[in-house]
Amino acid sequence: MFTPPFHKPAGILQGQTVIMSRILLGMLLMLSGVVQAQDSRQTVAARSDVGETDGTGEKVAGEKVADEKAAADGDGQQKDSKPAAEDLLAESIEHNWKQFSSKENVALGDVWKIVEVENERYLKCAGEPKGFLYTKKKFSDFELTLEWKYTSDQNGNSGVLVYMQEELRLWPVSMQVQLHQPKAGSVFPSDGAKGTSSDVASLANEVGKWNTCRIVSQGGRLSVQINGKNAAEVAGCDPAKGYIAIQCEGSETVFRRLRVRDLSPVAEVVTEDSRAHRAEKTESPVPGFRATESSQPAQTSDRTSE
């Protein structure tokens, strides 16, 4: 018996085609959404890595959380590769500094004053009589940053003494970092100190404009930058520990943002718990073998004693 082929009406075929097209379109849209979500997550991660901002100078919320988690240790304390810098002008002059003047009976306030300008503290030096301010603490490894300017003297003269010994005279044993207008950035040993010297052309801005100075001391080696440019690097300094002093050397000078960061290694406080922890860390994974700590005494970078 012959059975004729069944032919669907054209309207039904068209309807099924439309349905299939819509299903395929929906699947494509869902797949596109997944890809966009993955790209978005990757973009946020990349922006977090480079610290990208949202256009207002503030990090986006997700990046702030990531930064805070990365910066905190297991105890929730912020990690920092360097200790905090100490603002040497945050308190009264007497809090951080002592004065030496080449003339007797000269009051501190007659030469050095802290004044506030637009909510910022400036240290003003009258220039006369000659002398210096020096820190109450000694430093060996440190980072010192400051800004200075001369108010009018085209041959303005001042400087920073590092590793200064407690000899109250002009000028004590130290390494001098010049802020002298024609020689800003030069370094040389002063009055019996040992170390190499460096004589450079001035990197200072014109008189009346602010200059920046950065001094880094590590193991008796000094690196100096003036206005962001490398000025000098000297080595073999002896002594390599002492006070930091700011010179009063004949010119009215203004200083600001005077900060020091102590880079000396922090001595480990040994307790019973830390001994036990170190003993566990020295256990060897090889059975029957136990590693021992070196009996060599610890080396120190300080070349002079207090």
Secondary structure as GFF3:
##gff-version 3
##sequence-region A 1 306
A	DSSP	alpha_helix	10	50	.	.	.	ID=ss1
A	DSSP	alpha_helix	61	71	.	.	.	ID=ss2
A	DSSP	beta_strand	86	87	.	.	.	ID=ss3
A	DSSP	alpha_helix	93	96	.	.	.	ID=ss4
A	DSSP	beta_strand	97	101	.	.	.	ID=ss5
A	DSSP	alpha_helix	108	111	.	.	.	ID=ss6
A	DSSP	beta_strand	112	117	.	.	.	ID=ss7
A	DSSP	beta_strand	120	125	.	.	.	ID=ss8
A	DSSP	beta_strand	131	135	.	.	.	ID=ss9
A	DSSP	beta_strand	142	150	.	.	.	ID=ss10
A	DSSP	beta_strand	159	164	.	.	.	ID=ss11
A	DSSP	beta_strand	174	178	.	.	.	ID=ss12
A	DSSP	beta_strand	187	190	.	.	.	ID=ss13
A	DSSP	beta_strand	211	218	.	.	.	ID=ss14
A	DSSP	beta_strand	221	226	.	.	.	ID=ss15
A	DSSP	beta_strand	229	234	.	.	.	ID=ss16
A	DSSP	beta_strand	243	248	.	.	.	ID=ss17
A	DSSP	beta_strand	253	262	.	.	.	ID=ss18
A	DSSP	alpha_helix	272	281	.	.	.	ID=ss19
###
